[in-house]
Amino acid sequence: MTLSDARSIANGMLKVFMVGLLIAPLAISAAPQGAKPAAGPTKGSALATVQEMARAMRENDADGIARVLSDDWAVISARGGIAEGKSVFPDGIKSGYLTRKTFELSEPRVRLYGDVALVTSKVRLAGTFGGKPFDVRERETDVLHWQDGSWKIVLTHETFEGPSSSGPGNGGAHS
């Protein structure tokens, strides 16, 4: 596989992945840095993980994003595409292909089912993707699994909410 082929594959996966990740965790008051992890799975600690993801997204912190994703993480984009693997999205940030200017999370709904949590939020994100501006509003559901004393996001599912400008998920990134 050539470098060009790898980039094309990565860019395609990033496009699908971005819509999911961009809408996932926005800014619902990020968890304080250095906060002690919960003794076990709680609604509060699940929400804090999604908020940490939102902080990392807002700050284009590729390593921070990778830390909260499971190794087999997948995203279902608002257009129905799928991307898998926690490195796809961070690689897009590191390459400069994706830059966020806005990533706002609101109205979180948290449900806990033992060692599985579902966090659904409204998300507004804006920035540039492949050199093109985007401004998107979505609803996002993150599925988290409690493993080895912390939450890991194992699946992100996105859906559009209202009109969005051209960009990821709106005719460009996810067909």
C-alpha positions as CSV (number, residue, x, y, z in Angstrom):
1,M,0.0,0.0,0.0
2,T,1.4,3.4,-1.0
3,L,1.4,6.4,1.3
4,S,-1.2,8.0,-1.0
5,D,-3.4,5.0,-0.6
6,A,-3.0,5.0,3.2
7,R,-3.9,8.7,3.3
8,S,-7.0,8.2,1.1
9,I,-8.2,5.4,3.4
10,A,-7.4,7.4,6.5
11,N,-9.1,10.5,5.1
12,G,-12.2,8.5,4.3
13,M,-12.3,7.0,7.7
14,L,-11.7,10.4,9.3
15,K,-14.6,11.9,7.5
16,V,-17.0,9.3,8.8
17,F,-15.3,9.2,12.2
18,M,-15.3,13.0,12.5
19,V,-19.0,13.5,12.3
20,G,-19.3,11.0,15.2
21,L,-16.5,12.4,17.3
22,L,-17.2,16.0,16.6
23,I,-20.6,15.6,18.0
24,A,-19.8,13.4,20.9
25,P,-18.6,15.3,23.9
26,L,-18.8,19.0,23.8
27,A,-18.3,21.4,26.6
28,I,-20.6,20.7,29.5
29,S,-18.1,21.9,32.1
30,A,-15.1,19.6,31.8
31,A,-14.1,17.5,34.8
32,P,-11.5,19.1,36.9
33,Q,-7.9,18.1,36.0
34,G,-6.5,15.7,38.5
35,A,-9.8,14.5,39.8
36,K,-9.7,11.1,41.4
37,P,-11.4,8.3,39.5
38,A,-14.6,6.9,41.0
39,A,-14.4,3.7,43.0
40,G,-16.8,2.1,40.5
41,P,-19.0,3.0,37.6
42,T,-21.3,5.9,38.3
43,K,-23.4,8.3,36.2
44,G,-21.1,11.1,37.3
45,S,-17.9,9.4,36.2
46,A,-19.4,8.4,32.9
47,L,-20.4,12.0,32.2
48,A,-17.0,13.2,33.3
49,T,-15.4,10.9,30.7
50,V,-17.6,12.3,27.9
51,Q,-16.8,15.8,29.1
52,E,-13.1,14.9,29.0
53,M,-13.6,13.8,25.4
54,A,-15.3,17.2,24.7
55,R,-12.4,19.1,26.2
56,A,-9.9,17.1,24.1
57,M,-12.0,17.7,21.0
58,R,-12.3,21.5,21.7
59,E,-8.5,21.7,22.2
60,N,-7.7,19.5,19.2
61,D,-5.9,17.2,21.7
62,A,-5.4,14.0,19.7
63,D,-3.7,12.1,22.6
64,G,-6.5,13.2,25.0
65,I,-9.1,11.8,22.6
66,A,-7.2,8.5,22.3
67,R,-7.0,8.1,26.1
68,V,-10.8,7.9,26.5
69,L,-11.5,5.6,23.5
70,S,-11.4,1.8,23.7
71,D,-9.0,0.1,21.3
72,D,-11.9,-1.2,19.2
73,W,-13.9,2.1,19.3
74,A,-16.3,2.7,16.4
75,V,-18.3,5.6,15.2
76,I,-21.5,5.6,13.2
77,S,-21.7,9.0,11.4
78,A,-24.9,11.0,10.9
79,R,-24.8,9.9,7.2
80,G,-24.6,6.2,8.2
81,G,-20.9,5.6,7.5
82,I,-18.7,3.7,10.0
83,A,-15.1,4.1,11.1
84,E,-13.3,1.9,13.5
85,G,-10.1,2.1,15.6
86,K,-9.2,4.8,18.1
87,S,-6.2,6.1,16.1
88,V,-8.2,7.2,13.0
89,F,-9.5,10.5,14.4
90,P,-6.4,11.5,16.4
91,D,-4.3,10.9,13.3
92,G,-6.5,13.4,11.4
93,I,-5.9,16.1,14.0
94,K,-2.2,15.4,14.1
95,S,-2.0,15.7,10.3
96,G,-3.9,19.0,10.3
97,Y,-6.7,17.6,8.2
98,L,-9.2,18.4,11.0
99,T,-9.2,21.5,13.3
100,R,-12.0,22.4,15.6
101,K,-12.9,25.9,16.6
102,T,-16.1,25.0,18.5
103,F,-17.1,21.9,20.3
104,E,-20.0,22.5,22.7
105,L,-21.9,19.8,24.6
106,S,-25.3,20.4,26.1
107,E,-28.3,18.6,27.6
108,P,-26.6,15.4,28.6
109,R,-28.7,12.4,29.4
110,V,-26.9,9.6,31.3
111,R,-28.1,6.1,31.8
112,L,-26.2,3.5,33.7
113,Y,-26.6,-0.3,33.2
114,G,-24.0,-1.9,35.5
115,D,-20.6,-1.5,33.8
116,V,-22.2,0.1,30.6
117,A,-23.3,3.7,30.3
118,L,-25.1,5.6,27.6
119,V,-24.6,9.3,27.4
120,T,-26.7,11.3,24.8
121,S,-26.0,15.0,24.3
122,K,-26.6,17.8,21.9
123,V,-23.4,18.8,20.2
124,R,-22.4,21.9,18.2
125,L,-19.1,21.8,16.4
126,A,-17.4,24.0,13.9
127,G,-14.0,24.2,12.4
128,T,-12.3,23.1,9.2
129,F,-12.1,19.6,7.7
130,G,-9.9,19.0,4.7
131,G,-9.5,22.8,4.3
132,K,-13.3,23.3,4.2
133,P,-15.3,25.1,7.0
134,F,-18.1,23.2,8.7
135,D,-20.7,24.1,11.4
136,V,-22.8,21.2,12.5
137,R,-25.4,20.5,15.2
138,E,-26.0,16.9,16.2
139,R,-27.3,14.6,18.8
140,E,-24.7,12.1,19.8
141,T,-24.9,8.9,21.9
142,D,-21.7,7.5,23.4
143,V,-21.6,4.0,24.7
144,L,-19.1,3.5,27.5
145,H,-17.8,0.4,29.2
146,W,-16.2,0.3,32.6
147,Q,-12.9,-1.5,32.3
148,D,-9.9,-1.7,34.6
149,G,-11.2,1.1,36.8
150,S,-12.2,3.7,34.2
151,W,-14.7,4.3,31.5
152,K,-13.8,3.8,27.8
153,I,-15.9,5.0,25.0
154,V,-16.6,1.9,22.8
155,L,-19.2,3.4,20.3
156,T,-20.3,6.8,19.2
157,H,-23.5,7.2,17.2
158,E,-24.4,10.6,15.6
159,T,-27.5,12.1,14.0
160,F,-28.0,15.5,12.6
161,E,-30.2,18.0,14.5
162,G,-31.5,20.8,12.4
163,P,-29.7,22.5,9.5
164,S,-26.0,22.4,9.1
165,S,-23.6,24.2,6.8
166,S,-21.4,22.3,4.4
167,G,-18.8,20.2,6.0
168,P,-18.5,16.9,7.7
169,G,-21.7,15.0,7.4
170,N,-23.4,17.4,5.1
171,G,-22.5,16.2,1.6
172,G,-18.8,16.5,2.0
173,A,-17.2,14.1,4.4
174,H,-19.9,11.4,4.7
175,S,-21.8,10.2,1.7
